[in-house]
């Protein structure tokens, strides 16, 4: 379900698919061999509360990639590394004909409306670092179309419901490197 609140904000609520290509109907458990009530099968995915910080970040990036692909972006590279640091996602926006450097911030919450906004973690220092990472990317891949900086904030609830807040053009080059 998508809710567009402005040209630069898109909220996307989805329930995460447990593995690539599976539909929820295909994951119905068989009645025989069910664990006792209150227990989970040994191979069950951990709950959101049990995820490590890295696992939560990886989940947020998977959600962000699914979101970007759903709106027509092409994923060029994930976890691009250079001496200046790492960009979570490098994508191409065919509508704008530009490369998009995407910073993903993921937080786990009990509810969506608790006043915690993951995108607030993209502070001045992180924006400056992202500009330097983008400069490395441009130098390694010249010539390129224009480059834009987006932030995707992912809020994940206990049952793996998520909200994606996509801020298109969250910051620009002008603030300096």
TALINKA-V987577 format. One line per field, one symbol per residue. ss: DSSP state (H for helix, E for strand, C for the rest). psi: psi as a letter, one per 20 degrees, with the letter a starting at -180 (. if undefined). burial: 1 if it has 9 or more other C-alpha atoms within 8 Angstrom, else 0. A space follows every 10 residues. Layout:
ss=???
psi=???
burial=???
//
This chain:
ss=CEEEEECCEE EEEEECCCCC CCCHHHHCCC CCCCCCCCCC CCCCCCCHHH CCHHHHHHHH HHHHHHHHHH CCCEEEEEEE EECCEEEEEE EEECCCCEEE EEEEEEEECC CCCCCCCHHH HCCHHHHHHH HHHHHHHHHH HCCCCEEEEE EEEEEECCCC EEEEEEEEEE ECHHHCC
psi=pqoohrijpp popqppphqp iqqhhijpqq hqjqqqpiqq qhjqqqrhhi qrgghggggg hggggggghh jjqpogqqlp qrhibppgpp rpohhilqpp opppppqprh rhkjjpohhi inagghgggh ghghgggghh jqqqarpqoq popppprhkk qqppoooplh rahhir.
burial=0000000111 1110000000 0100000000 0000000000 0000001100 1000011001 1011101110 0011100111 1101111111 1111001111 1111111110 0100000110 0100001111 1111011100 0000001111 1111111101 1111111110 0000000
//
